[in-house]
Structure formats: structure tokens, C-alpha cells
Amino acid sequence: MLNRRLAVTMTALLAVVLLAGPAMAQQAKKYAVMPFTYNGPKKYSYFPKAFQASLNNDLEWAGYAEPAGDALVQGLKVPSGKAEAISILRSSELDYLISGTISILGKEATLNMAATTRDGKTWEKSGQMGIDEITPWLDEQSKAIMGDVFNRPGYSTTEEASKGSDIEDQIRSPLNSSIVQADNDEFHADTLNPQFRYEGGTENQGRWRSQTFRFFSTSMVVADADNDGKNEIFILQAKGISAYRFNKGKLEFLDTMEMTPSTTYMRLEAVDVTKDGIPELVVASYQAYYRSTLKAPEGTPRSHILSFENGKFKYLLKNYKQFLGVLRMPPFFKPSLVIQRIGRRHIFAGKIYEAYYKNGELVEGETISTPEFGNIFNMLYLPDGLGYKYLVLDDFNRLKVYSQSMERLSSSDDATYNSSGVGLEVSDKQQGMGPGTVDEKVSVYNVPIRMIAARLSSKDKYELLVNKDLSIASQVFERFKYFSQGEIHSLAWDGVGMNLAWKTRRIRGQVSDIALADLNNDGKKQLCVLVNTFPGSMGFTKRKTVVLAYDLNAQ
């Protein structure tokens, strides 16, 4: 009996070892990209962090080579040579260490890059080029490291290995019937959903539509807020926030939280404020009121931070009396919580601050520079090479482009974008005057829906996803901002202005928000659109909500 038990135990242990072997062999190796040592003018001093962020993203090979966490990298010393790099590797959990230097003189840049492995092997590369050629050079070297250091098939710099690569061919797939492709060779809409190509038609291949909800909505987020490995769909609606999950072709209801009554809900965002790797939900709203002796309105921001645990909402912060939002700020372009106070002559004060959640409270950080018209709801950073451009929707929803030095580069005077129908009435008081003055005017600020920056039809260039406003009524009535139709446009900077790359077929209804996320949890991102439908071209009293999702790579 003892021998039999021993045999069974040994068999079980052997099975565990055999099963664990492949799993351990497949464990991803870790690499760290150190900030480059910089020597040059102050205006390019952001390059080291920009290089670090770019290489961290480009070198990732899911399941095989993945970037180390920020906390580990921040605690490391930049190596002065090969010996020190090997020493750092052997005293840490890292397998690869990438470092480099950059020097800029005039318009010329000199770069050196080195990659060191735990077993002492070193890869090095140097180059001299114009500043505008830095990005292509970095892209070329990241591919070389992938092949020569990480041993990824198809990425080697040797001729034999590169001949057999068909990776570029795998990226492109046929389009389905809903994308209209722009006449622009730089962008390849054949990497996208065919629903973006043609106008008209009755086929819905590549597009999913939810059931109809009997409420109107203002904002939407798709995120895994309960850390169960599946995304939820959160919709900001008339009374508060509701949570759903894609199940068997429909949105399955999970929970609703009714929040501050008599409030205009403006924007819903997802960001990890507690730094535990799980996103929280940030709700921005505005509560208007009238003093008994006044005709002009006043108001107070009402912002909230919520967690979503075990299928239920929970307050982390309630009725915060400043505007809260999220910006994806350079050089890493990761979501960051920001604060903006209410203004006097305008709904927003002039300054935006970084924000940190600590011990149940918010702490203001550094001031964020913004161009004219910029606020936390109408501004976006568009990555452009190693730098970025500011994109702003002004009070008339015209799209304006600014350089990093705040110089205005272009304006879409003949088109407006992202009008939401969410209007905030504010009184325009003369500077130094209190409320109730004779010449006090009432204006309406239309809070725009979010803009999204993404790389979709070109691997090397970011596009801007926006909704183009289409309505007859809004052209007749200045304060009417409900648009009976819309089109999602993908725009890209061409050196002169924002140029059309592709667009969706026309969408019937008021587009209230957009997202780029995996709504149905199939491992692929979709273009998600929140739509309010209402009868007629001018009526908006019986609004209902539907969610659309477009596959980005569908046959």
C-alpha cells in the first residue's frame, strides 16, 4: 500500500513538473529602457523621456519580451558602460537593458544606442542625422534589437531572416462596407473595417448595434473596472451611471447608481487614481441654480470618483467642487487625472492642474500649460514624431491646431466637430462686477465629446477620431446643438491642416461619445459609438440610447 501511494505521489509530481516546464519556458523576459543621456538645447530636453516611452512601446513582444514596471526602472542607475550594465542586470530581475545618448547641435543629432543581455552580450549602434530623421532611425533600431537581441523571427537585420518575413502582409485585411477612404496614399484604410469605405447600402457586416435603452446619455467608457479580465460598458445617463457587459450579442445590465439630482452630467472617464492597476471612474457634472432675485444662472461643479467592485459602484470621492477630467499628457501619453476650477467670466478658470488621489483626498500638482481656449474637456495632445501638437475645440466647436510653443497652425473654420448637446448656461459678468448687474449676459457653453488619438491606418502616424456635426436645425438656431446625424472622421496632420484619412457611413442620431476599446471581449479593439436617437430633425424630447461597435479589421 505504501509503495502504491509513493508511486501515485511521484507520478503526480512528475506531471506537475512536465506541465510547469513549458509554462516556465514561455514566461516573458523583462527589459528596461533607461532615459537617454542628453546634451543639447533646452527646447529638446524632453527627448530622453520621449525616447524611453517610444522604445518601451516599440520593443514589446507579448509573451516573450515585456517592459519592466516604472518603479523598478526609476530605482536603477543609468549604466556608464558594458560592465556596469551587466552588473545592474545580474543584481535585478531584468534580462535586457537598453540605454543611449543623444547630442544635438543646430539641426543635427548624434545618437548612440546599446542593448545588453544578462549573459553579457552587447548590441550597439550609432548614427548622425537631422532632427526630423530621428523617429525613423529609432524605429529601425528597435526592429534590429527585436531581431538581433530578442531573437524575434522576421526582425533580424540579416538578409536571410528578413526575406522570410510576411508581417507587413499580415497587418492588412480587406475592408467591410462602412469606411469611406480618403484620397491619401499615406493612410491605408484597407487595414480597417469595410463599413468605413462606402456610403449607403443596407448590409451591417462588421457593425454591431445594442438594444435600445429608454434614456438619453451623455458619455461612455469601456474598461475592466472590476479586474475580472473582461471589459464593462459604463454609460453616463440622465440620473447617474449604469454598468453593462456584452453577453450573447446584447448589453447585460449589471448596476446603476443614481447620483446628485438636478445635475448636468458632462463627461465620464476611466483612470487608475489609486495606482493599483485597476481603473476608477471619474464623473464630471455641473449643478446650475438661480438666486431668487436674479435671472442669470450660476452653478457649481460636482465631480465624483467611483470604484466598481463585485458588480457594484462605490464612492471614493463625492461632490468635489471642482471640474475633474483626464488628459493623456506627454511624453508617455498615459491617462492622468487633472483639475480645473470654475471661472468668473467663463465657465472654466484659466489654469489646469495635475491631480493626485491620496488618503481619500485630492492633491493639486503642477500647472499644465494650455493654448487659448483650452480646458480639460476640449483639449488633446496629438503625438507627432518625438513631439506633439495641441488640438483644441473652441467655443464654436471648430478644431484648432497649435504647436508645442502655442503657435496656432490651423483652424477648421468650415466645419465643426464633437458637439454633444450638453449645454451649460453661464452668466458673463464684467470683470470686478458681482452677479445681477444690468448688462449681465447669459451664454451657453456646449461641452464637447471626447477626441481620441490613435494609430490605426498607419503604423507610424497618429490619427484623430472625432465626430463631424451634421444638422440643419443647428445651422439655423445658434444655441441648438442637437445634431440629428453624424460621421466619425479620422483626421491626420499633413503639415498644413488636419486632413481626412477615412470616415464612417452617416450615423442617424446624436453622437454623444466615442471609444476605442474591446467591447465584446474578443481580444480586438472596436470603434464604439454612443448614440442618442430622437424623432424628427428638430425634436429631442423622447431621446433613447443605443451603442454601436465597428470592427476595425473585419472581412
C-alpha positions in Angstrom: 0.0 0.0 0.0 2.8 2.4 0.9 4.6 1.7 -2.3 1.4 2.3 -4.3 0.9 5.7 -2.6 4.5 6.6 -3.2 4.1 5.7 -6.9 1.0 7.8 -7.2 2.7 10.7 -5.5 5.7 10.5 -7.7 3.5 10.3 -10.8 1.6 13.4 -9.7 4.9 15.3 -9.1 6.2 14.3 -12.4 3.1 15.5 -14.1 3.3 18.9 -12.3 7.0 19.3 -13.4 6.2 18.3 -17.0 3.2 20.7 -17.2 5.1 23.5 -15.5 8.1 23.2 -17.7 6.5 24.7 -20.9 4.8 27.4 -18.8 8.2 28.5 -17.2 9.8 28.3 -20.6 7.2 30.7 -22.0 7.5 33.3 -19.2 8.2 36.7 -20.8 11.6 38.2 -20.2 11.9 41.7 -18.9 13.7 44.7 -20.4 14.3 48.2 -19.2 14.8 51.3 -21.3 16.8 53.9 -19.4 16.4 57.6 -20.1 19.0 58.7 -22.7 21.8 60.9 -21.6 21.1 64.3 -23.2 23.4 67.1 -24.4 21.8 70.0 -26.3 19.4 72.9 -26.3 16.8 73.1 -23.5 13.9 73.1 -26.0 14.6 69.5 -26.8 15.2 68.4 -23.2 12.0 66.3 -23.3 13.7 63.9 -25.9 15.1 61.5 -23.2 11.7 60.6 -21.8 10.1 60.6 -25.3 12.8 58.1 -26.5 12.2 56.0 -23.4 8.4 55.9 -23.9 8.7 55.2 -27.6 11.2 52.4 -27.3 9.2 50.8 -24.4 6.2 50.6 -26.6 8.0 49.5 -29.8 10.1 46.8 -28.2 7.3 44.9 -26.5 6.8 41.4 -27.8 3.7 40.0 -25.9 4.6 36.8 -24.0 8.3 36.9 -24.9 9.7 40.4 -24.0 7.9 42.9 -21.9 8.9 46.2 -20.3 9.7 46.3 -16.6 7.5 48.3 -14.3 8.1 52.0 -13.8 9.0 51.5 -10.1 11.9 49.2 -11.0 13.3 51.4 -13.7 13.2 54.5 -11.6 15.3 52.8 -9.0 18.1 52.0 -11.5 21.2 53.9 -12.3 22.0 54.7 -15.9 25.0 52.5 -16.8 28.2 54.2 -17.8 29.4 51.2 -19.8 29.0 47.4 -20.5 30.4 46.2 -17.2 28.1 48.4 -15.2 25.1 47.3 -17.4 25.9 43.6 -16.7 26.2 44.3 -13.0 22.8 46.0 -13.0 21.2 43.1 -14.9 22.6 40.5 -12.6 21.5 42.3 -9.4 17.9 42.8 -10.7 15.1 40.8 -12.2 15.9 42.2 -15.7 17.0 40.2 -18.7 17.8 43.2 -21.1 19.0 46.8 -20.5 18.7 49.4 -23.2 20.5 52.8 -22.9 21.8 55.5 -25.0 23.0 59.1 -25.5 21.8 62.0 -27.7 23.6 65.2 -28.6 22.0 68.0 -30.7 24.0 70.8 -32.4 21.9 73.1 -34.6 19.6 70.8 -36.6 21.9 67.8 -36.4 21.6 64.9 -33.9 24.1 62.3 -32.9 22.7 59.2 -31.3 24.2 56.1 -29.6 22.2 53.1 -28.5 23.3 49.9 -26.6 21.4 46.8 -25.6 23.0 44.4 -23.0 21.8 41.0 -22.1 22.1 39.2 -18.7 24.7 36.8 -20.2 27.0 39.6 -21.2 26.2 40.0 -24.9 26.1 43.6 -26.2 24.4 45.2 -29.3 25.5 48.8 -30.2 24.5 51.3 -32.9 25.5 54.9 -33.6 24.1 57.4 -36.1 24.1 61.0 -37.2 21.0 62.6 -38.8 18.8 65.6 -39.0 16.3 66.1 -36.2 13.4 65.2 -38.5 15.0 61.8 -39.2 15.3 60.7 -35.5 12.0 58.9 -35.4 12.6 56.7 -38.4 16.1 55.9 -37.1 14.7 54.9 -33.7 12.1 52.7 -35.4 14.8 51.0 -37.4 16.9 50.3 -34.3 14.0 49.0 -32.3 13.4 46.4 -35.0 17.1 45.5 -35.0 17.0 44.9 -31.3 13.9 42.8 -31.6 15.7 40.5 -34.1 19.3 40.6 -33.0 18.8 40.7 -29.2 15.3 39.3 -28.5 15.7 36.8 -31.4 12.2 37.5 -32.8 11.7 35.8 -36.2 11.4 38.2 -39.1 13.1 41.1 -37.4 16.7 40.2 -37.8 19.0 42.6 -39.7 20.4 39.7 -41.7 19.2 39.4 -45.3 18.2 35.8 -45.0 15.9 36.4 -42.0 14.3 39.5 -43.4 13.4 37.9 -46.7 11.1 35.4 -45.0 9.1 38.0 -43.1 5.5 38.4 -44.0 4.5 40.5 -41.0 3.6 43.6 -43.2 1.2 41.4 -45.2 -0.5 40.1 -42.1 -1.3 43.6 -40.9 -3.6 44.5 -43.8 -7.0 42.9 -44.3 -10.0 43.6 -46.5 -12.4 46.3 -45.5 -16.1 45.8 -44.9 -18.8 48.2 -46.1 -18.7 51.1 -43.8 -15.5 53.1 -44.3 -15.1 55.9 -46.8 -11.4 56.1 -47.6 -9.8 59.4 -48.3 -7.7 60.1 -51.4 -4.5 59.9 -49.4 -1.8 57.3 -50.1 -0.2 57.9 -46.7 -3.1 56.1 -44.9 -4.2 52.6 -45.7 -7.9 52.2 -45.0 -7.6 48.6 -46.2 -6.3 47.9 -42.7 -9.7 48.9 -41.4 -13.3 47.8 -41.3 -15.1 47.9 -44.7 -18.0 49.6 -43.0 -15.9 52.7 -43.2 -15.5 52.6 -47.0 -18.8 53.1 -48.8 -21.8 55.4 -48.4 -25.3 53.8 -48.4 -26.2 50.1 -48.5 -28.2 48.0 -46.1 -25.7 45.4 -45.0 -24.5 45.6 -41.4 -21.5 43.3 -41.7 -18.7 44.5 -39.3 -21.1 46.6 -37.3 -22.9 45.7 -34.1 -25.9 47.5 -32.6 -27.1 47.2 -29.0 -30.7 47.1 -27.8 -32.4 50.4 -27.3 -32.3 52.0 -23.8 -35.2 54.3 -22.8 -33.0 57.1 -21.5 -30.7 59.7 -23.0 -27.0 59.5 -22.3 -24.0 61.9 -22.3 -20.8 59.8 -22.1 -19.4 56.3 -22.2 -16.4 54.3 -21.0 -15.3 50.8 -21.8 -12.9 49.4 -19.2 -12.2 46.5 -16.9 -13.0 48.3 -13.7 -13.5 45.2 -11.5 -10.3 43.4 -12.6 -12.0 40.2 -13.8 -10.3 40.2 -17.2 -13.4 41.4 -19.0 -14.4 44.9 -20.0 -17.6 46.5 -18.8 -19.5 49.3 -20.6 -20.3 52.3 -18.4 -22.9 54.8 -19.6 -23.5 58.2 -18.0 -27.2 58.9 -18.3 -29.9 61.3 -17.0 -29.9 60.1 -13.4 -26.4 58.8 -12.9 -24.3 55.9 -14.2 -25.1 52.4 -15.3 -22.9 49.4 -15.9 -23.3 46.7 -18.6 -21.4 43.8 -20.0 -21.5 42.3 -23.5 -23.2 38.9 -23.3 -24.7 36.8 -26.1 -24.9 39.8 -28.5 -26.6 42.2 -26.1 -25.6 44.5 -23.2 -26.4 42.8 -20.0 -27.3 45.1 -17.1 -25.1 45.0 -14.0 -25.8 48.0 -11.8 -27.0 51.6 -11.7 -26.0 54.4 -9.2 -28.2 57.5 -9.0 -26.0 60.4 -8.1 -26.5 64.2 -7.5 -30.1 65.2 -8.6 -30.8 68.1 -10.9 -27.3 67.9 -12.3 -26.0 68.1 -15.9 -23.7 65.1 -16.4 -20.8 66.1 -18.7 -18.1 63.5 -19.0 -17.2 60.0 -17.8 -13.5 58.9 -17.8 -11.5 55.9 -16.6 -8.1 56.3 -14.9 -6.2 54.4 -12.2 -6.2 57.0 -9.4 -5.3 54.6 -6.6 -2.3 53.2 -8.5 -3.3 49.6 -8.0 -3.5 48.7 -11.7 -7.4 48.9 -11.7 -9.1 51.9 -13.3 -11.6 54.0 -11.4 -14.4 56.0 -12.9 -14.3 59.8 -12.9 -17.7 61.6 -13.3 -17.8 65.4 -14.1 -21.1 67.2 -13.7 -22.4 70.7 -13.2 -25.3 71.8 -11.0 -26.9 75.1 -12.1 -29.1 77.2 -9.9 -30.8 80.6 -9.9 -30.8 83.1 -7.0 -34.3 84.3 -6.2 -33.7 87.9 -7.2 -31.7 87.1 -10.4 -32.4 86.0 -13.9 -28.9 85.0 -14.6 -27.8 81.4 -13.7 -24.9 80.4 -11.5 -23.5 76.9 -10.9 -21.2 74.6 -9.1 -19.1 71.7 -10.4 -20.0 68.3 -8.9 -17.3 65.7 -9.6 -17.1 62.1 -8.3 -14.6 59.2 -8.3 -16.1 55.7 -8.2 -14.8 52.2 -8.0 -16.7 49.2 -9.4 -16.2 46.1 -7.2 -18.2 42.9 -7.2 -20.7 44.3 -9.7 -21.5 47.4 -7.6 -20.5 51.1 -7.7 -18.8 52.7 -4.6 -17.8 56.3 -4.0 -14.2 57.1 -3.4 -14.8 60.8 -3.7 -18.2 62.5 -3.7 -19.4 66.0 -4.8 -15.9 67.5 -5.3 -16.5 71.2 -6.1 -14.0 71.5 -9.0 -14.1 70.1 -12.5 -12.3 66.7 -12.8 -11.1 65.2 -16.1 -8.4 63.1 -17.7 -5.7 64.1 -20.1 -3.1 61.9 -21.8 -0.1 64.0 -21.4 3.3 63.8 -23.0 5.8 62.3 -23.1 4.2 59.0 -22.1 0.6 59.9 -23.2 -0.9 57.8 -20.3 -4.2 58.9 -18.7 -3.6 61.4 -15.9 -6.2 63.0 -13.6 -6.5 66.8 -13.8 -8.4 69.6 -12.1 -9.8 72.8 -13.3 -11.6 75.4 -11.2 -14.7 77.2 -12.1 -14.1 80.6 -13.7 -15.6 84.1 -13.4 -16.3 85.4 -16.9 -16.1 81.9 -18.4 -17.2 78.5 -17.1 -13.6 77.4 -16.7 -10.7 79.2 -14.9 -7.5 79.7 -16.9 -5.3 77.1 -15.2 -5.3 73.3 -15.3 -3.5 71.3 -12.6 -2.3 67.7 -12.3 -4.2 65.9 -9.5 -3.3 63.0 -7.2 -5.6 60.9 -5.0 -4.1 60.3 -1.6 -5.8 59.1 1.6 -9.3 59.8 0.3 -8.5 63.3 -0.9 -7.3 65.1 -4.0 -4.0 67.0 -4.0 -3.2 69.5 -6.7 0.1 69.1 -8.5 1.9 71.2 -11.2 0.2 73.6 -13.5 -0.3 72.3 -17.1 0.4 74.7 -20.0 -2.5 75.2 -22.4 -3.1 77.2 -25.5 -6.0 79.7 -25.8 -9.5 78.2 -25.5 -8.0 75.0 -23.9 -9.8 73.3 -21.0 -9.9 69.7 -19.6 -12.8 68.7 -21.8 -11.9 70.1 -25.2 -8.1 69.6 -25.4 -6.0 66.7 -26.6 -2.3 66.0 -27.2 -1.7 64.5 -30.6 1.7 62.7 -30.7 3.8 63.8 -33.7 7.1 62.1 -34.1 9.0 62.7 -30.9 6.9 65.7 -30.0 3.2 66.6 -30.1 0.6 69.1 -31.1 -2.2 70.6 -29.1 -5.7 70.1 -30.5 -8.5 72.3 -29.1 -12.2 72.6 -29.9 -13.1 76.3 -29.3 -16.5 77.6 -28.1 -18.0 77.2 -31.5 -16.6 73.6 -31.8 -14.1 74.5 -34.5 -11.0 72.4 -34.4 -7.8 74.3 -33.8 -4.2 73.0 -34.0 -1.3 74.5 -32.0 2.4 73.8 -31.9 4.3 72.9 -28.7 5.2 76.6 -28.5 1.4 77.5 -28.6 1.6 78.9 -32.1 -1.7 78.4 -33.9 -1.2 76.4 -37.0 -4.7 75.8 -38.4 -8.4 76.1 -37.8 -11.4 74.2 -39.2 -13.5 77.3 -40.0 -15.7 75.5 -42.5 -16.6 72.5 -40.2 -17.5 71.9 -36.5 -16.9 68.7 -34.5 -18.0 66.9 -31.4 -21.0 69.0 -30.3 -22.7 67.0 -27.6 -25.9 68.8 -26.9 -24.8 69.1 -23.3 -25.1 72.9 -22.7 -24.1 74.8 -19.6 -25.8 78.2 -19.0 -23.4 80.7 -17.6 -23.6 84.5 -16.9 -20.9 86.6 -18.5 -20.1 89.3 -15.8 -17.9 92.2 -16.3 -14.6 91.9 -14.5 -14.9 93.1 -10.9 -18.7 93.2 -11.0 -20.9 90.9 -8.9 -24.0 89.0 -10.1 -27.2 90.7 -11.1 -25.7 93.7 -13.0 -27.9 95.3 -15.7 -25.7 94.3 -18.6 -25.2 90.7 -17.4 -25.5 88.3 -20.4 -26.3 84.6 -20.4 -24.3 82.4 -22.7 -24.4 78.6 -23.3 -21.2 76.6 -23.4 -21.6 73.3 -25.3 -19.3 70.7 -23.7 -17.7 68.7 -26.5 -17.5 64.9 -26.6 -14.0 63.4 -26.3 -11.4 63.3 -29.0 -9.2 60.2 -29.4 -5.6 59.9 -30.8 -4.7 56.5 -32.2 -2.6 54.7 -34.7 -5.0 52.8 -37.0 -4.4 53.0 -40.7 -0.7 54.0 -40.5 1.7 52.4 -38.0 3.9 55.4 -37.8 1.4 58.3 -37.6 -1.3 59.1 -35.2 -4.8 60.0 -36.3 -7.6 62.0 -34.6 -11.0 60.4 -34.2 -13.8 63.0 -34.0 -17.5 63.3 -34.9 -18.4 65.7 -37.6 -21.6 67.7 -36.8 -24.4 67.3 -39.3 -27.7 69.1 -38.7 -29.9 71.6 -40.4 -31.5 72.9 -37.2 -28.2 73.7 -35.5 -27.2 75.9 -38.5 -30.5 77.9 -38.2 -30.5 78.2 -34.4 -27.3 79.3 -32.8 -28.0 77.7 -29.4 -29.4 74.5 -30.9 -26.7 71.8 -30.5 -28.6 68.6 -31.0 -27.4 67.0 -34.3 -29.7 64.6 -36.0 -26.8 62.9 -37.8 -23.1 62.5 -37.5 -20.0 60.9 -39.1 -16.9 59.6 -37.3 -13.9 61.1 -39.1 -10.3 60.1 -38.8 -8.1 63.2 -39.4 -4.3 63.4 -39.6 -1.9 66.3 -39.6 -0.4 66.8 -43.1 1.8 69.8 -42.4 -0.8 72.3 -43.2 -4.0 71.2 -41.5 -6.0 68.2 -40.3 -6.7 66.1 -43.4 -9.3 63.3 -43.8 -7.9 59.7 -43.7 -11.3 57.9 -43.6 -14.8 58.3 -42.2 -17.8 56.1 -41.3 -21.0 56.0 -43.1 -23.5 58.5 -41.8 -24.9 57.7 -38.3 -28.6 58.5 -37.6 -28.8 60.3 -34.3 -26.8 62.5 -31.9 -23.3 61.0 -31.4 -22.7 61.5 -27.7 -19.4 59.8 -27.2 -16.8 57.5 -28.9 -14.3 55.0 -27.6 -11.6 52.7 -28.9 -11.9 49.5 -26.8 -12.6 45.8 -26.8 -16.3 46.0 -26.1 -17.2 42.3 -26.8 -14.0 40.9 -25.1 -12.8 39.1 -28.2 -9.2 40.4 -27.8 -9.7 43.0 -30.6 -10.5 46.7 -30.2 -13.6 48.2 -31.8 -14.7 51.7 -32.6 -17.5 52.2 -30.1 -20.1 54.9 -30.6 -22.7 56.1 -28.1 -25.8 57.5 -29.9 -28.9 59.3 -28.8 -31.8 58.8 -31.1 -34.9 61.1 -31.3 -37.8 61.6 -33.6 -37.6 64.1 -36.4 -34.8 66.5 -37.3 -35.5 69.1 -34.6 -37.3 67.2 -31.8 -35.3 66.0 -28.9 -37.8 65.3 -26.1 -38.0 61.5 -26.5 -34.4 60.6 -26.7 -33.2 57.0 -26.4 -29.7 55.4 -26.3 -28.0 52.8 -28.5 -24.4 51.7 -28.7 -22.7 50.9 -32.0 -19.4 48.9 -32.4 -17.4 48.8 -35.6 -14.8 46.1 -36.1 -11.5 47.6 -37.1 -10.3 44.6 -39.0 -13.2 42.7 -40.4 -13.6 40.6 -43.5 
